[in-house]
Amino acid sequence: MSVRTDEQFPGHEHGIRVWPPHHCRNLFCNALLRPGLPCQRTQSVPGNTIFLLPILFSGWRPAYGIYNMWVSLFGAVLCCAVMFVINWWAAVITYVIEFFLYVYVTYKKPDVNWGSSTQALSYVSALDNALELTTVEDHVKNFRPQCIVLTGGPMTRPALLDITHAFTKNSGLCICCEVFVGPRKLCVKEMNSGMAKKQAWLIKNKIKAFYAAVAADCFRDGVRSLLQASGLGRMKPNTLVIGYKKNWRKAPLTEIENYVGIIHDAFDFEIGVVIVRISQGFDISQVLQVQEELERLEQERLALEATIKDNECEEESGGIRGLFKKAGKLNITKTTPKKDGNINTIQSMHVGEFNQKLVEASTQFKKKQEKGTIDVWWLFDDGGLTLLIPYILTLRKKWKDCKLRIYVGGKINRIEEEKIAMASLLSKFRIKFADIHIIGDINIKPNKERYEIFNKIH
């Protein structure tokens, strides 16, 4: 940077150095726009050292040993005052311009990582709060569901994630977990390549959750690792949420053993289990594959049309030979359909109708629920999670028209007494309910007719 001599400043003949108006901008930058460097000697003003205001400083950047934040504050205030002493109208214009720039950037929110020191402040604040939580003892009043959700990729089972997010949003931890099974080298490469994309999907869909993935030799080992290592301090999962295994009758025996074993592992680690079931199932990966294939074909079509258009516009391209030359660069190959591929499987099952039902089922928990009841089968005293989650759901706007209907076990000769006792207990916990049903024959073996009805449903 060039240094001005005294003769270049107005008023030098009187022994007075008067700075031009543009130095107000330099002073403003020194005072406010570089808070992340608390002890930086600047060259904008020759022969002067400006100590900047470190309000947002909380990073690892080195500083002088004699640095003092109050001296920095005094320096920042001095810069602002000197701006008006030098030229008051230039100072006002500088403040107005910087204010509008700040409003513009705040409104536009460009997808740029500025390296702001506010990020360091957020990190240190979160770290301090997490450490402070470790000193707080557990209490039943402060219990909240903190869930591990076995969604795989979060976009492949959106309904399972939506129902979990309904009772963890703004109140508990939610971690979407995926297990990559296979050769470790390939699994780790695939896992690392999709981490940022899947976390970005959660942010884009305004789902307050984290994404975590592990590579393991088998699915159960991966889930076991997640159950033990996920979370931090008090922010550790206490509830496992999984989907109902719809094909349990036809699935291989090893898959059934892993599924049941995961439930037992959760109980061994003193973690609650929530199994969610919908009629259409949760997995929409086949629909996503069809959508990706259609998007790929559309991109190839647009690319080919653009090539043909460019060829028509360039007379010197060599006529039809130029077209084949450019088409060859696109590397568009004719793909032969696989006989046992997923797309052909879906098409054989009336792809339009199947996909429509599956997509509707995957979005059912995003919509406002109609007026109805949430049936809670609190058959055994298992700690209250069975009752707590439906109650939290009724506090959400989408579920506020749904009332709780409680089913509890009891004795046939004491149905009224059991009903009064349960109503008193729920009132004590301030849980609103629509009705209570006492099941007196809970310990009686079901008859053959009911058993057949149950098998037809499943």
Secondary structure as GFF3:
##gff-version 3
##sequence-region A 1 458
A	DSSP	three_ten_helix	6	8	.	.	.	ID=ss1
A	DSSP	three_ten_helix	12	14	.	.	.	ID=ss2
A	DSSP	alpha_helix	23	28	.	.	.	ID=ss3
A	DSSP	pi_helix	29	33	.	.	.	ID=ss4
A	DSSP	alpha_helix	69	86	.	.	.	ID=ss5
A	DSSP	alpha_helix	88	108	.	.	.	ID=ss6
A	DSSP	alpha_helix	117	133	.	.	.	ID=ss7
A	DSSP	three_ten_helix	140	142	.	.	.	ID=ss8
A	DSSP	beta_strand	147	150	.	.	.	ID=ss9
A	DSSP	alpha_helix	158	168	.	.	.	ID=ss10
A	DSSP	beta_strand	174	181	.	.	.	ID=ss11
A	DSSP	alpha_helix	184	204	.	.	.	ID=ss12
A	DSSP	beta_strand	210	216	.	.	.	ID=ss13
A	DSSP	alpha_helix	219	229	.	.	.	ID=ss14
A	DSSP	beta_strand	239	243	.	.	.	ID=ss15
A	DSSP	alpha_helix	253	268	.	.	.	ID=ss16
A	DSSP	beta_strand	272	276	.	.	.	ID=ss17
A	DSSP	alpha_helix	285	313	.	.	.	ID=ss18
A	DSSP	three_ten_helix	315	317	.	.	.	ID=ss19
A	DSSP	alpha_helix	320	330	.	.	.	ID=ss20
A	DSSP	alpha_helix	342	348	.	.	.	ID=ss21
A	DSSP	alpha_helix	351	362	.	.	.	ID=ss22
A	DSSP	beta_strand	372	378	.	.	.	ID=ss23
A	DSSP	alpha_helix	385	394	.	.	.	ID=ss24
A	DSSP	three_ten_helix	397	399	.	.	.	ID=ss25
A	DSSP	beta_strand	402	409	.	.	.	ID=ss26
A	DSSP	three_ten_helix	412	414	.	.	.	ID=ss27
A	DSSP	alpha_helix	415	428	.	.	.	ID=ss28
A	DSSP	beta_strand	435	439	.	.	.	ID=ss29
A	DSSP	alpha_helix	448	457	.	.	.	ID=ss30
###
